[in-house]
């Protein structure tokens, strides 16, 4: 993440749940989920941000929004927000990076206030992960903490065209980097992993993110030493109550904790890994029939097995590279009774065998 051979390895606690740390990234409160066509994003939030970017590039609003089927001022769905980004994407090479730099803390009500009231970056990242519908509606952030570092992993929320995925990842990573530098007052030693091939031109990534870039990974993630993430921010006031986070926790903005359907499915499958992560159990989680869930996932451009494969791949990489576990132990943790089946599955997920990894 860059999950490579140089990653620090944690001792294995055979008596405990090997996936316990990874499951800490699951939401602590029961969150509702929303579909790609559910309108929950006020125009004054991300809609206004994209409109302002378009205006700064002299892009005619009426023509641009007309192509998206969006009217200024309307409440937006994830699909509509994606269509707005897709229309902007070919107009400038730096769309994702620039919009990202303007995104956080943002002007998204209590959630943005909670970010600004955080005492350090770790607190801010927890806020980001707690209230994704306001702060990151198109990709879901997941915070994994180890003994000496933080990993911020990005997964899909409501589906997005493959052509738009790199822009979304670049946008969200740029948003976190810019927020951390602005509120913390200094650049931080981030390391970045990308689940895509290395682009021909890296100048934009280097300028907006930094030099520690790793492509061809199995996950989109950001790594940072824990010591850097827990430095008090320059504007932090010791003992100041986190009023905005408290108000959110008490339900002042009920939709802020909502998660996209793919994010909610990821949560469910991660909790089920090692048990029975079947389509039927997932359908019961969403209160629909298996056929309905299959149809819903198809509309998002995916299927249940692909989502399960992603969760298992992420869990396997975590266990092998950050926990230092060997293939047999990983296979057992993921619910495989046959090591050969695990080896074949792992190669299908990642393109390599566990031994080669």
NORZI-V783959 format. One record per pair of residues at least 24 apart in sequence whose ideal C-beta (glycine too) atoms are under 6 Angstrom apart, sorted by the first residue. I is the first residue (numbers start at 1). J is the second residue. Records with the same first field share a line. If there is no record, write none. Layout:
# NORZI-V783959
I: J ; J
This chain:
# NORZI-V783959
1: 151 ; 193 ; 219 ; 221 ; 223
2: 191 ; 193 ; 214
3: 317 ; 321
7: 321 ; 322
9: 324
10: 323
12: 323 ; 325
18: 319 ; 333
22: 318
25: 142 ; 143 ; 144
26: 267
31: 257 ; 259
32: 258
33: 259 ; 261 ; 264
34: 258
35: 261
36: 78 ; 79 ; 158 ; 159
37: 77 ; 79
38: 77
39: 75 ; 77
40: 255
41: 76 ; 137
42: 75
43: 73 ; 74
45: 108
46: 81
47: 76
50: 84
53: 99
78: 137 ; 158
82: 160
86: 164
89: 167
94: 204
96: 167 ; 170 ; 171
97: 170 ; 174 ; 204 ; 208
99: 171
100: 171 ; 174 ; 175
101: 174 ; 178
103: 175
104: 175 ; 179
105: 179
108: 134
110: 244 ; 247 ; 248 ; 252 ; 253
111: 135 ; 256
113: 244
114: 244 ; 245
117: 242 ; 244
119: 236
120: 230 ; 232 ; 233
121: 180 ; 229
122: 229 ; 230
131: 256 ; 257
133: 255 ; 256 ; 258
134: 256
136: 172
138: 168
139: 168 ; 172
140: 263
148: 226
149: 223 ; 225 ; 226
150: 224 ; 226 ; 229
151: 221 ; 223
152: 222
153: 221
154: 220
155: 266
156: 262
157: 260 ; 263
158: 260
159: 262 ; 300 ; 301
166: 196
169: 220
173: 222
174: 208
177: 209
183: 233
184: 233
185: 234
188: 228
190: 222 ; 224
191: 223
192: 222
193: 217 ; 219 ; 221
194: 220
195: 219 ; 220
218: 313 ; 317 ; 350
219: 314
265: 307
266: 311
269: 308 ; 311
270: 311
273: 315 ; 334
274: 333 ; 335
277: 308
279: 304
309: 349
313: 349
327: 354
